[in-house]
Amino acid sequence: MSDHPAWHAATRLLHDDAALNEDAAVVPPIHYSATFRARDAAEFAEMANRPRHPRYYTRYGNPVHERVARVMAALEGTETALLTASGMGAISTAVLAHVQAGDHVVAQTRHYMSTAKLFDELLPRFGVQATLVEQSDAAALEAALRPNTRLVMLETPANPTLVLTDLRTVAALARPRGILTIADNTFAGPLNQRPHELGIDIVVHSATKQLGGHHDLTAGVICCSEAQAERLWRTHITLGAVLSPMDAWLLLRGLRTLDVRLERINASALALAQWLERQPAVERVYYPLLESHPQHALARAQMRGGGPVIAFALRGGFEATGRFVAALELATHAVSLGGVESLVVHTAAMWAGTMNEAQLAAAGIPPNFVRFSVGLEHPEDLKRDLAQALARAFPEH
């Protein structure tokens, strides 16, 4: 965590890793080396036996990793952080480090697609049972807990429906029972939501998204205590989901501007969500800070901002929704979220290759569902683009 707790987040993003600067460079250097020199056998032994040493072998750690970890731990309010090569590298490491055959885990019915596959397909192959519950139903989650429940996996807001999980309530249910809690904080981000403050043990991110912020890297982050990091690190070096020094450096650069980017994105997203609610061709809008969101009170209680993603359903079927997405000119038709460019996906079309109709329905993804990630374009220009696409796809409105 930061040695300067009075600093605002914007300042921490720029200066929290300054103590790790070992030269005169204003911009941190990229340590693009797989291995590092030891002066003698004694130093080599110390390097090899010290977990997460930043100058031994890059699978174990790297000076750029160390700087990013310092900043991320300060943002999430944890003691330390680990970096991985992707968000799924972070999630898989965090889960696999804590379960073994005979254990039971609880997860949500709505998760990022690959997270869902981890619990649906991979863990059962190794004798770990998983129970999926509706994340907005705390009573259902409590009922799912067993004597052998080892961990609870959360994601809030959830991809792509933006359903929320009450983090305080889940933490209060799990901690007295000795059950570990892990929260995927990718959609909200540490400036909008800090799960660790609300009692969650481990916080994970796909740093590919708003933390990097420029759609030019793939990375994951695990924020946790020092004691947890030792266990996680040993699993991490075995799995080998290593973040390259270049991507770590790009992530550090992206973090420097996170505060100013997110301030603009939060404001634009809320304004666009409110505007979409007034459009005749739009059936329903999902955004945590909209008063119409069924969990608006919870969003206000545990979130500082709504984040970059708006989900909405159109008054038409699969074909009309496809026409709308194709008609957009500013928003790029691509996966991911939280970057400087706005991105859009026709959710049912994106997931149709990996989920059948029944699975899509169970995940709450109708054929007319759109996920829109707001970028840094001027909100009035985005509004005009949405308006012209709606007019072209739904001329009757």
N, C-alpha and C positions, 0 to 999 in steps of 0.2 A: 504494500500500500504506500501511498505518498507520504513523504516526510513533512509535507506542507498541507495538512488537512484543510486549512482555511482557503487554499487556492480554489478558484472556480474551475469547472471542468475545462473551459476553453484554455485556461492557463496550463492545467495539467497535461493536456494534449500536446502542448509545445515544449514543456520543460520537465516533466516528471522523470525522464530518462537521462537528464543532464549529468547526473553523477556518474553515469557509465561512459561518458565521453573521455577517451584516453588520448586524444590528440587535439589539434587546434582547428579541426574542420567544423564549420558551422553546420553543414549538412552531414549527417552520419555516413561514414563510408560503408560500402558493401563488402563484407568479408566473404568473397567468393572462393572459399577454400574448403575442400572436403575434410582436411586434416590439419593439425597444428603441431608445431615443434615443441618438444620439451628440452630443457637445458641438460637434464641428467636423469638417471634412472629413478631417483627419489621423486623428482617432480612428475615424471611420467606416471608413476604409481599413484601419486596424489590426484592427477588429472583423471586417470582411468577409474578411480574409486569414488570420485565425487559426483553424485548425481547432478545431471543438468549442467555439467561444466561447459562454459561457452567457448572454450578454446582447447578442445581435445579432438573431437570428431563430430562433424555436423549432424549426424543422426542423433547424437547425444545432446547437442546444443550448438549455438553459434552466437557471436556477439550481437548480430542484428536481432536474432530471436530474443535475446535477453532484454534488449531495449523495448521491443514491442510488448513483451510480457510485463515489464514494469509499468508501462502506460495502461495496459488493459486491466491489470490488477487494481490500479488506482481508480479507473473508471467504474469497475464493478464492485469496488469495496471489499475485495478479497486479499488474502496475503500474497498470492502469487498467481501465475498463469503459465500455461503450456501452449505451444503452437503446434499445429498439425498441417498437413498438406491440403485439407479440405474440411468443410463443415461436417461431412460424414466421418472423416477421420477423427474429428473431435468427439462426435457422438458415440461412435463405435468404441473408441478407446475408453471413454468415460464409463460406458456400460460394461464392456468385457473385462475391465479391471476389477469389477466388483461382483461378478456372478460366477457360479459354477453349477455343475449338474446337480439337480435337486432343488435349486432355488426357484423362487417365484417372483415375477415382476409385474407391476401394474403400469399400463400406458394408456394413452387416450385413443378414442376411436378416430380422431382427426389428428394426423401428424403429417409432416413432410413425407412425401411418397417413399423415399429410401429409408427413413426412420421407421415407417410402418412395416416395411419389408424386413427390417432387422428383427422386429418383435414377432411378426407373422411367420417368417420363413427361416431365418438363420438361427435364432436362439433355441427354438424347439429341436433343431437338429442336434444340439449339444445338451439336451436334457434340462433346459431352462423353460419353465412354463410362463406364459404371458396371459394376463387378463386385460382386455381393453374395455374402458368405461367412457361414458359420455362426460367430457371434461367439465361441463357446467353443472354437473350433479355431484356435489360433495358427498351426499349420502351414499350414492352408488360407489364412489371411490372408497369410502370407509368400509362398505360392505365387502368390497373385493379384497381387502387386506387379509392375509393369512399369517399363521405363525412363521412360515418360511419365506415371507415376502422380504426381499432384499433391497429393492429400490423401486421408486416411483419416477417415471419419466414424463415430463411436462413440456408443453410448447404453447406459449401464449404471447400475442394472438396466434392462433393456429393457421397454418397454410392449407387451403386458400380462403377459408370461410370467415376468418377473423373472429372465431369464437374464443372467449377468454376463459382462463383458469384462475380461480381464486388462490393465489399463491400463499397468502397467510394461512388460510384454512387448511390447505394441503400440508404445509409445514407443521402446523399444530397437530395434525393427525399422525404424521410420520415420525417426527422427532422423538416423542416419548416412547415410541415402540422400537427405536433404534433402526428405523428404515431410512436409507439414504434417499435424498431427493435431488434430481437433476432437471434443470430447466433450460430449454432452448430459447434464447432471448434474441434470435435473429431478427424477427419482424419488428420488434419494438426498439431494440438497441439500448445500450447502457445509459444514454442521455434521456431516454424516455421511460425506462423501467429498470430497476435494480433488484432482481429477485433475491440476491443474497441478503439485502436489508430486510426482506420480508420473511426470512427464515430458511430459504433454499440453500442446500449445501454446495452444489456445484452448478455453475452457469456455463453453458456452451454457446458458441456462435459459429455460423458460417460467415467468416470474415470476408468472403467473396462478395458479400452484399454491401450494406451501407458502411461498414467499417473501412473497407478498401475504397469503395465509393466511385470507382472509375471503370468498372467492368473490364479490368485488365489483369486480374490475378485470381487465383483460387487458394483459399486458406481457411483454417479453422482455429478456434481458440477455446481453451478450457480454463476457466477462472475458478480458483479453489484455495483451500488452505495449504500451508507448507506440508503438513502431514499427509494430506490427500495427494499432493503432487508427487511425493516419493513413490507411492503405489501406482499412480497413473503413468508416471514417467517410465517405470519398468515395463509396463504393458506397451507403452508407446514405442520404445526402442525395439521391442519384439515385433510389433505389427509393421513398423517401418514407414508410417505415413508422414514422411519428413518434408517440411516446408523448405523450399529452396531459398538461399540467401537473397536472391533477387526479388522473389515474391514477398519475403519478409520485409525487405526495404521498401517495396511499393506499398505494402500495408502500413508501415510506419508513416510514409509520406501521406497516404490517404487519411490516417488518423489525425494528422495535424489540422485538417480542415473540417473535421467531422462536425464540430459545433456550429460553424456558420452554414454548412450545407444543410444540416438537419433543421436548423431554425427556419430556413426558407422552405424546405420540403414539408415540414409539419404544417406551416401556415397555408401553403398552396394546396396540400392534400385535403385539409379540412374545408377550405373554400370550395374546391371542386366537388367534394362529396355533398356539400350543402346545395350546390348548383345542380348536380345530377338528380337529387331528390325532387327537384321541381320540373324535370323534363318528362313530358307525356309518354315518351317511348321507353322510359326506365321504370321497371316494375318495383325494384327494391334496391337500396344501397346499404352496404355494410361497411361501417367505419367506426372504430371504438369510441371516438369523441362526438359522434352524432347523437343527439338526444333520442333519436329513434332506435338506436342500437339497444337490443334487449338487455345488455349488460353495461349500459352507460354508467350507472352508479359505481360498478366495480372498476370500470376503466378510469374514472375520476379518482378512485381511491388508490390505485396502484400504478397509474401511468401519468407521466408528466406531459406527454404528447402522443398523438395517434400513430405516428410513423408514416412511411411512404406509401403503403399499399391501401388502395380502395378496391373493394369487390362490389360488383353490382350485377343484377339480373335484368335482362331486357324483355320487353313485351313481344317476344317472338321466339321462334324455335332455334334449332341448331344452325339452319341455313342463314337466317336473318342475322344472327349473332356473328357468323363468319363474315357476312358482307360488311357489318359495322367495323370489325377489326381490320379488314382489308382496306377500308376507306380512310383510316387514320393516316395522317401525313407526318405528324411530329413524333408520335409514339412509335417506337420500333417494335415490330412483332418478334419478340425474343423472350427466352426464359431469364430468370434472375430478377433482382429488385434492388432498390436502394442506391442506385448509381446516379451520376449526373444527368444521364439521358433518361427520359421516360420510356418505360417498356410496357407492353401489353400482351396478354395471352388470352385466347379463347380456351378456358380451362378444360372443358370437356374434350376439346380437340387435342389439347396437349397431352392429356392423360389417357386418351382412348387406346393408345398402343399398349398400355401396361395394366389397365383396369377395364373390366367388363361393365355392362350397364348396371348390374346389381351392385357392384363395388362402388361405382360412381355415385349411385343413389345413396348407398350407406354412408359415403363420405360427405354427403350434402352438396354434391356438385351437379346441378341440373344442366341440361344442354344449352341454356341461354345465359350461362355464367361467365363473367369477364373479370380478370384480375389486372388491375392497372397500377403500376408502380410510378409514382410521381417523381420527376427529376427536377432539374434546375431551370427549365424553360420558364419564361414569364407565365404566370397563371392565366392571364387573359388570352395569351396565344394558345395555351392548352385548352382553354374553354372553347375558343373558336374552332379548334380542330375537332374536339368532341362534338360540337354542335353540327358541323358540316357532315361528319361521319354518321351521326344519328339521322340527319335529314336524307342522306343518300340511302341508308339502309332501311329507313322507315318513312317513306314519302307520305304515307297516309296520316302521319302525325304532324 
